[in-house]
Amino acid sequence: MLESKAIKSAARWRGWIPGAAAVLLLAGAGSLMPTQVWAQSDAVKELAAPPPIRLPLKPSPEFAKFPRYAGTLGTRQIVLRLGAKTDDPSGVHGEYQYTDTGEVILIAGDRDGDTLEVEESNDGTHITGNWVGKFAADGSLAGDRMNVDDSDPQPFDLRPLAAGQPVPAAAAARPPASGAAAPAASGAAAPAASGAHTVNGVSNLSIGE
Protein backbone atom coordinates (compact mmCIF):
# COMPACT_ATOMS: atom_id res chain seq x y z
CA MET A 1 0.00 0.00 0.00
CA LEU A 2 1.04 3.65 -0.42
CA GLU A 3 1.23 4.48 3.28
CA SER A 4 2.62 2.52 6.18
CA LYS A 5 0.86 -0.84 6.02
CA ALA A 6 0.90 -1.18 9.80
CA ILE A 7 -0.87 2.16 10.32
CA LYS A 8 -3.41 1.62 7.54
CA SER A 9 -4.13 -1.93 8.59
CA ALA A 10 -4.81 -0.90 12.18
CA ALA A 11 -7.24 1.76 10.96
CA ARG A 12 -8.98 -0.64 8.59
CA TRP A 13 -9.51 -3.48 11.01
CA ARG A 14 -10.14 -1.64 14.28
CA GLY A 15 -13.88 -1.72 13.66
CA TRP A 16 -14.06 -5.50 13.48
CA ILE A 17 -13.51 -6.17 17.19
CA PRO A 18 -16.19 -4.68 19.48
CA GLY A 19 -15.36 -3.19 22.84
CA ALA A 20 -14.81 0.53 22.23
CA ALA A 21 -17.53 1.38 24.73
CA ALA A 22 -15.82 -0.79 27.30
CA VAL A 23 -12.54 1.04 26.71
CA LEU A 24 -14.29 4.32 27.47
CA LEU A 25 -15.69 2.74 30.59
CA LEU A 26 -12.18 1.79 31.65
CA ALA A 27 -10.98 5.35 31.01
CA GLY A 28 -13.59 6.68 33.38
CA ALA A 29 -12.79 4.16 36.08
CA GLY A 30 -10.14 6.48 37.51
CA SER A 31 -12.85 8.66 39.02
CA LEU A 32 -14.10 5.78 41.17
CA MET A 33 -12.84 4.86 44.62
CA PRO A 34 -10.22 2.04 44.68
CA THR A 35 -12.68 -0.35 46.32
CA GLN A 36 -15.24 0.39 43.61
CA VAL A 37 -12.69 -0.23 40.87
CA TRP A 38 -11.69 -3.54 42.47
CA ALA A 39 -15.31 -4.63 42.82
CA GLN A 40 -16.07 -3.82 39.21
CA SER A 41 -12.80 -5.00 37.67
CA ASP A 42 -14.09 -8.44 36.68
CA ALA A 43 -17.20 -7.01 35.04
CA VAL A 44 -15.17 -4.35 33.20
CA LYS A 45 -12.70 -6.95 31.96
CA GLU A 46 -15.55 -9.06 30.67
CA LEU A 47 -16.98 -6.08 28.78
CA ALA A 48 -13.60 -5.03 27.41
CA ALA A 49 -12.66 -8.48 26.14
CA PRO A 50 -13.75 -8.99 22.53
CA PRO A 51 -16.04 -11.95 21.95
CA PRO A 52 -14.28 -15.05 20.65
CA ILE A 53 -14.21 -15.27 16.86
CA ARG A 54 -15.99 -18.36 15.65
CA LEU A 55 -14.46 -20.09 12.69
CA PRO A 56 -15.28 -20.69 9.97
CA LEU A 57 -16.71 -17.24 9.43
CA LYS A 58 -20.31 -16.87 8.32
CA PRO A 59 -21.88 -14.08 6.25
CA SER A 60 -22.43 -10.98 8.37
CA PRO A 61 -25.90 -9.39 8.58
CA GLU A 62 -24.05 -6.06 8.55
CA PHE A 63 -23.12 -6.59 4.91
CA ALA A 64 -26.37 -8.18 3.74
CA LYS A 65 -27.58 -5.01 1.96
CA PHE A 66 -24.22 -4.00 0.49
CA PRO A 67 -23.85 -3.95 -3.32
CA ARG A 68 -22.99 -7.39 -4.68
CA TYR A 69 -20.49 -8.41 -7.31
CA ALA A 70 -20.20 -11.87 -8.87
CA GLY A 71 -17.36 -13.34 -10.87
CA THR A 72 -14.03 -15.06 -10.48
CA LEU A 73 -10.99 -14.86 -8.22
CA GLY A 74 -8.30 -16.89 -9.91
CA THR A 75 -10.14 -19.97 -11.15
CA ARG A 76 -12.81 -19.95 -8.44
CA GLN A 77 -16.23 -18.33 -8.39
CA ILE A 78 -16.99 -15.78 -5.68
CA VAL A 79 -19.68 -13.33 -4.60
CA LEU A 80 -18.40 -10.06 -3.12
CA ARG A 81 -20.38 -7.68 -0.92
CA LEU A 82 -18.69 -4.28 -0.64
CA GLY A 83 -19.88 -1.03 0.92
CA ALA A 84 -18.70 2.23 2.45
CA LYS A 85 -17.63 2.50 6.07
CA THR A 86 -19.64 4.96 8.15
CA ASP A 87 -16.64 6.32 10.04
CA ASP A 88 -14.25 6.81 7.09
CA PRO A 89 -15.12 8.80 3.93
CA SER A 90 -12.79 6.75 1.72
CA GLY A 91 -13.05 3.50 3.65
CA VAL A 92 -14.83 0.40 2.38
CA HIS A 93 -15.40 -3.01 3.91
CA GLY A 94 -17.36 -6.17 3.37
CA GLU A 95 -16.81 -9.82 2.62
CA TYR A 96 -16.57 -12.29 -0.21
CA GLN A 97 -17.68 -15.89 -0.32
CA TYR A 98 -16.45 -18.79 -2.42
CA THR A 99 -19.40 -20.47 -4.09
CA ASP A 100 -17.75 -23.90 -4.14
CA THR A 101 -17.07 -24.20 -0.41
CA GLY A 102 -19.06 -21.37 1.19
CA GLU A 103 -15.88 -20.02 2.85
CA VAL A 104 -16.23 -16.36 3.92
CA ILE A 105 -13.33 -13.88 3.83
CA LEU A 106 -13.53 -10.38 5.31
CA ILE A 107 -12.14 -7.37 3.47
CA ALA A 108 -11.42 -3.76 4.44
CA GLY A 109 -9.55 -0.92 2.78
CA ASP A 110 -9.94 2.21 0.70
CA ARG A 111 -11.51 3.39 -2.52
CA ASP A 112 -10.00 6.45 -4.20
CA GLY A 113 -12.01 7.31 -7.29
CA ASP A 114 -12.00 4.19 -9.42
CA THR A 115 -9.06 2.60 -7.55
CA LEU A 116 -9.69 -0.03 -4.88
CA GLU A 117 -7.06 -1.17 -2.35
CA VAL A 118 -8.22 -3.59 0.33
CA GLU A 119 -6.80 -6.20 2.64
CA GLU A 120 -8.47 -9.49 3.48
CA SER A 121 -8.67 -11.67 6.57
CA ASN A 122 -10.02 -15.17 7.05
CA ASP A 123 -10.44 -14.70 10.81
CA GLY A 124 -11.07 -10.96 11.33
CA THR A 125 -7.62 -10.50 12.90
CA HIS A 126 -4.79 -11.69 10.67
CA ILE A 127 -4.28 -10.21 7.20
CA THR A 128 -4.13 -12.95 4.59
CA GLY A 129 -3.88 -10.98 1.35
CA ASN A 130 -4.14 -7.71 -0.57
CA TRP A 131 -6.42 -6.63 -3.39
CA VAL A 132 -5.65 -3.87 -5.89
CA GLY A 133 -8.18 -3.18 -8.61
CA LYS A 134 -10.07 -0.69 -10.74
CA PHE A 135 -13.77 0.02 -11.22
CA ALA A 136 -14.85 0.38 -14.84
CA ALA A 137 -17.52 2.76 -16.11
CA ASP A 138 -20.09 -0.05 -16.06
CA GLY A 139 -19.40 -0.75 -12.39
CA SER A 140 -17.38 -3.91 -12.95
CA LEU A 141 -14.27 -4.47 -10.84
CA ALA A 142 -11.03 -6.11 -11.97
CA GLY A 143 -7.51 -6.40 -10.62
CA ASP A 144 -5.23 -8.75 -8.71
CA ARG A 145 -5.34 -10.44 -5.32
CA MET A 146 -1.90 -11.09 -3.80
CA ASN A 147 -0.48 -12.70 -0.70
CA VAL A 148 0.62 -10.49 2.20
CA ASP A 149 4.11 -10.21 0.68
CA ASP A 150 2.58 -9.27 -2.71
CA SER A 151 3.47 -12.66 -4.18
CA ASP A 152 1.33 -15.04 -6.24
CA PRO A 153 -1.00 -12.50 -7.91
CA GLN A 154 -4.36 -13.92 -8.94
CA PRO A 155 -6.71 -11.93 -11.18
CA PHE A 156 -10.25 -11.12 -10.12
CA ASP A 157 -13.02 -10.07 -12.47
CA LEU A 158 -16.36 -9.15 -10.92
CA ARG A 159 -19.63 -7.76 -12.28
CA PRO A 160 -22.21 -5.83 -10.24
CA LEU A 161 -25.55 -7.44 -9.50
CA ALA A 162 -28.76 -5.44 -9.36
CA ALA A 163 -30.93 -5.66 -6.26
CA GLY A 164 -32.82 -8.93 -6.33
CA GLN A 165 -30.82 -10.26 -9.27
CA PRO A 166 -29.71 -13.87 -8.77
CA VAL A 167 -26.08 -14.80 -9.17
CA PRO A 168 -25.50 -15.82 -12.80
CA ALA A 169 -25.01 -19.51 -13.45
CA ALA A 170 -21.37 -18.86 -14.33
CA ALA A 171 -20.79 -17.67 -10.77
CA ALA A 172 -22.61 -20.55 -9.11
CA ALA A 173 -20.86 -23.65 -7.83
CA ARG A 174 -19.83 -26.01 -10.60
CA PRO A 175 -19.62 -29.81 -10.41
CA PRO A 176 -16.10 -31.33 -10.53
CA ALA A 177 -14.62 -31.71 -13.99
CA SER A 178 -14.84 -35.11 -15.62
CA GLY A 179 -12.54 -37.54 -13.86
CA ALA A 180 -11.91 -35.21 -10.92
CA ALA A 181 -12.68 -36.34 -7.43
CA ALA A 182 -15.57 -34.59 -5.75
CA PRO A 183 -14.67 -32.63 -2.56
CA ALA A 184 -15.26 -34.71 0.56
CA ALA A 185 -18.27 -33.58 2.53
CA SER A 186 -20.47 -35.28 5.03
CA GLY A 187 -24.18 -34.60 5.12
CA ALA A 188 -24.16 -32.68 1.84
CA ALA A 189 -27.62 -31.50 0.97
CA ALA A 190 -29.36 -30.70 -2.28
CA PRO A 191 -29.54 -27.07 -3.40
CA ALA A 192 -32.10 -25.02 -1.53
CA ALA A 193 -35.00 -23.23 -3.16
CA SER A 194 -34.72 -19.96 -5.03
CA GLY A 195 -32.51 -17.38 -3.34
CA ALA A 196 -29.93 -19.74 -1.82
CA HIS A 197 -28.19 -23.01 -2.37
CA THR A 198 -26.22 -25.46 -0.33
CA VAL A 199 -22.57 -26.01 -1.21
CA ASN A 200 -20.80 -29.04 0.19
CA GLY A 201 -23.07 -28.99 3.21
CA VAL A 202 -22.73 -25.20 3.66
CA SER A 203 -26.15 -23.59 3.43
CA ASN A 204 -25.22 -20.01 4.33
CA LEU A 205 -24.41 -18.89 0.77
CA SER A 206 -27.18 -16.54 -0.27
CA ILE A 207 -27.32 -15.93 -4.00
CA GLY A 208 -30.30 -13.63 -3.97
CA GLU A 209 -31.58 -10.71 -1.98
N, C-alpha and C positions, 0 to 999 in steps of 0.2 A: 504494500500500500504506500501512498505518497507520504504520509506522516508516520510517526513512530507507531509501529504495530501494537506495542504494548499499551500505549495510551488509548489508541482508537479501539482496541479490542475491549479494554475495560469499560469504555463508554458504551460500546455496542451491547455488551452482555450484562451490564449491571441490572437491567430491568427484568432479567429472567428469574432471579432469585428473590422472592419476597422477603420482607423484614425491615423495610425502611422505617416504617412506623415504630417498630420496636427499637431501632437505633435511636430515634428521637426520644423515646421513652427512657432509654439508658442515659442520654445526655441530660435529661432533666432530673435524674436520680440524685444528682449532687445536692439538690435543695432539700432532700429528705434527711431526717435524723439517721445516724448510723444504724440504730436498731431497726428502723423501718426498711433501710436498704437491705440489711441482712435478711429480714423476714420476707422481702419480696424478690430476693436475688434468684431463687429457683424459678419463679414464675416469669421473671424478666428474661432469664436465659432461655426458657422454653419458647417465649415469643420471638426472641432474637434469632434463634436457630432456624435456618431455612428448612422446609419440609424435605424429607428424603426424596430424591428423584427416582421415579420408578421406570425401570427399563424393561422391555423396549418402550420407547416413547410412543404415545398415541396422539392423533390429531387434536389440536387445541381448539376449544370453542372460541377462543379469542380471535382466531384467524378464519373462522368459518365463513365470514362474509367478505373476506378479502378477495380482490380480483384473482382469477385463476388462469393458469397457463398450462397447456398440455404439450408434450413433445418428448424429446429424447435427451438424455445425458449419457454421453458415450454411446453404447449400444442398447441401453435400457430405457424403458418408458417411465416417465415421471409425470406427476401433476404438482405444480407449484402454486402456492398461495402467497401473495406478496402485497404488503400494504404499508402505508406511512406510519411512523411512530408519532405518538401524540406529544412527546416531550422533546422532539428534535426535528427541526424544519426539513433537514436533508436526510434524516434517518429513515430506513425502511427495515422491516422484519417480517418474518413469516416462517413457512415450513414447506418442504417438498416431500413427496411420498412416492416410493417406487411401486409401480402397479403390479410387479411380479411377486414381491414378497410382503408388501404393505409397510415396509420399514419407513419410519418418519425421521427426517433430519431437519433441525432448526437452522434458520439463517438470520443474519442481522448485518447491517452495513449502511451504505450511503448510496444515494442516487443524486448525480450532479448533471442536470439536463438529460441527455440520452445515455449517459454513462452509468453503469451499475457496478459497484464494488461491494461485495458482501463476503462474510465468513460464515462457515457452517459448523455445526456441532451435533454429534449424535447422542449427547447426554446433557446438553444445556450448560456444560461447564468447560469442557476441553474443545479447543478448535481443531477440526479435522480436515479443513480445506478452505480454499479461497475461490471465489467466483469473480471474473471480470467480464463484462459484456456490454452490449449496446442495444438500445431500443430502436426499432425501425419506425418509420412513419405510420405503418399499419398496426403498431403496438406489439409486434413480435419481438422476441428477445433472443439474442444469440451471442455466444462468446465461448470462454473456456473455464472449466473447473480444474483447479490444480491442488496438489497436496500442500501441506503447511509450508514446505520448503520450495514451493512453486514448481515442483517436479511433476511428471506424468500428466500433462494437460489433456483433458478430455473435452471435446466440444459439446455444447448444449445448444439446442434449437427448439424454442418454445413459442407457441401461438396462443394468443388470448382467447378465452372462452367467454361468451356472453352469459349474462345471468340466466340460469335455468338450462343452459345448453349442456347436453351430456358430453362426456369426454369422447372424442372420435375413436372409432374402432382401432385406428393405428396406435393410439396411446393407451389402449386397454391391454391387459395381460395376454400374452400369446402362449399357446401350447409349445412344449419343447420341440425343436426341430427333429425331423425324421432321424431315428437312430440315437437320439440323445436321451439320456436318462432323465426322468422327471424328478424335480426336487422332492426330497423326502419330506413328508408332512403327515402327521397323525391327525385323524379326525377332520380331514379336509371336507369342506361342504360345497354344495353346488352354488353357483352364483345366485345372489339374492335378486329380488325383484327390481324393477326400474328404480334408478337413483343410487344403487350401490351394488357391489359384488364382492364375493368372498374370494380371497387369493391365498392359496396354500393354508387355509384355516384361519386367515386374518380377515375379519369382517368389518374392520373399521375404515376401509377405503371408500370414501364417498365419491362417486363420480358425477353426481348431480347436485343441484342446490337443495 
